[in-house]
Amino acid sequence: RGESLGGGKVRLTRINGVKVYFTGEFHALIVMQRDYPGVVASITSVLSNYGVNIAYLRVFREEKGGLAYTIVESDEAISEAAVEEIKKNRSFVYSNWKQEQDSDGEKQKTHQLS
């Protein structure tokens, strides 16, 4: 579920019934994973190895041990190689990542991976 905030801005408030908060103002990665210890550490480790500076990171979950959503907003574009590395974690379910702007300030497409 999303909401229009006016002026071309939006806010995502639910994914599959789970309350989340995401504005899309930065480069972003949304990972759906099982809620197990170490998953977020694995995601941040991969992003660090690829030189991605995290601006915001939020984790939302249905229930302990259930499905969770990690939303990472970053200053830099998140490469497909980094996403592929994140997908190797056994708790990974799905990701969607969005590159807000390229170096010329032009909009990029949203890529979906499963």
C-alpha positions as CSV (number, residue, x, y, z in Angstrom):
1,R,0.0,0.0,0.0
2,G,1.3,3.4,-0.8
3,E,0.3,7.0,-0.4
4,S,0.8,10.1,-2.5
5,L,2.3,12.9,-0.5
6,G,2.0,15.5,-3.3
7,G,4.8,17.1,-5.4
8,G,5.7,13.7,-6.9
9,K,6.5,12.2,-3.6
10,V,5.1,8.9,-2.3
11,R,5.3,6.8,0.8
12,L,5.0,3.0,0.9
13,T,3.2,2.0,4.1
14,R,2.5,-1.8,3.7
15,I,4.0,-4.7,1.9
16,N,1.9,-7.9,1.8
17,G,0.0,-6.6,4.9
18,V,3.1,-5.8,6.9
19,K,3.5,-2.2,8.1
20,V,6.6,-0.6,6.6
21,Y,7.9,2.9,5.9
22,F,9.7,3.8,2.7
23,T,9.8,7.0,0.7
24,G,11.9,6.1,-2.3
25,E,14.0,9.3,-2.0
26,F,17.3,7.3,-2.1
27,H,18.7,4.4,-4.0
28,A,16.9,1.5,-2.3
29,L,17.0,-2.2,-1.8
30,I,14.0,-4.1,-0.3
31,V,14.8,-7.6,0.8
32,M,12.2,-10.1,2.0
33,Q,13.8,-12.7,4.2
34,R,13.1,-15.1,7.0
35,D,13.5,-13.4,10.4
36,Y,16.6,-15.2,11.6
37,P,19.7,-13.9,13.5
38,G,22.5,-12.7,11.3
39,V,20.4,-11.9,8.2
40,V,20.7,-8.1,8.5
41,A,24.4,-8.4,9.3
42,S,24.8,-10.5,6.2
43,I,23.1,-7.8,4.1
44,T,25.1,-4.9,5.5
45,S,28.4,-6.9,5.2
46,V,27.8,-7.4,1.5
47,L,26.8,-3.8,0.9
48,S,30.0,-2.7,2.8
49,N,32.1,-5.0,0.7
50,Y,30.7,-3.3,-2.4
51,G,31.3,0.2,-1.1
52,V,27.7,1.1,-0.4
53,N,27.1,3.8,2.3
54,I,23.8,3.1,4.0
55,A,21.7,6.2,4.6
56,Y,18.8,4.4,6.3
57,L,18.1,0.8,7.2
58,R,14.8,-0.4,8.6
59,V,13.6,-3.9,9.4
60,F,9.9,-4.8,9.6
61,R,8.5,-8.2,10.4
62,E,5.2,-10.0,10.7
63,E,6.2,-12.0,13.8
64,K,9.4,-13.3,15.4
65,G,10.8,-16.0,13.1
66,G,8.4,-15.2,10.3
67,L,8.9,-13.1,7.2
68,A,10.7,-9.8,7.5
69,Y,11.5,-7.0,5.2
70,T,14.8,-5.1,5.3
71,I,14.6,-1.8,3.5
72,V,18.0,-0.3,2.8
73,E,18.3,3.2,1.4
74,S,21.8,4.2,0.3
75,D,23.8,7.2,-1.1
76,E,25.2,5.1,-3.9
77,A,23.6,2.8,-6.5
78,I,23.4,-0.8,-5.4
79,S,24.9,-3.0,-8.0
80,E,23.3,-6.2,-9.4
81,A,26.4,-8.1,-8.2
82,A,25.8,-7.0,-4.6
83,V,22.2,-8.1,-4.8
84,E,23.2,-11.4,-6.2
85,E,25.6,-11.9,-3.3
86,I,22.8,-11.0,-0.8
87,K,20.6,-13.7,-2.5
88,K,23.1,-16.4,-1.5
89,N,22.0,-16.1,2.2
90,R,19.8,-19.1,3.0
91,S,17.2,-16.9,4.6
92,F,16.7,-14.8,1.4
93,V,13.2,-14.9,-0.1
94,Y,12.9,-12.0,-2.5
95,S,14.4,-8.6,-3.3
96,N,13.4,-5.5,-5.2
97,W,15.9,-2.7,-5.7
98,K,15.5,0.7,-7.2
99,Q,18.2,3.0,-8.5
100,E,16.8,6.6,-8.0
101,Q,19.2,8.5,-10.3
102,D,22.3,7.8,-12.3
103,S,25.4,10.1,-12.5
104,D,23.6,12.4,-14.9
105,G,20.6,12.8,-12.6
106,E,18.3,10.7,-14.9
107,K,15.8,8.3,-13.4
108,Q,16.7,4.6,-13.5
109,K,14.4,1.6,-13.8
110,T,13.3,-0.5,-10.9
111,H,14.6,-4.0,-11.1
112,Q,13.0,-7.0,-9.6
113,L,14.8,-10.1,-8.7
114,S,13.6,-13.4,-7.2
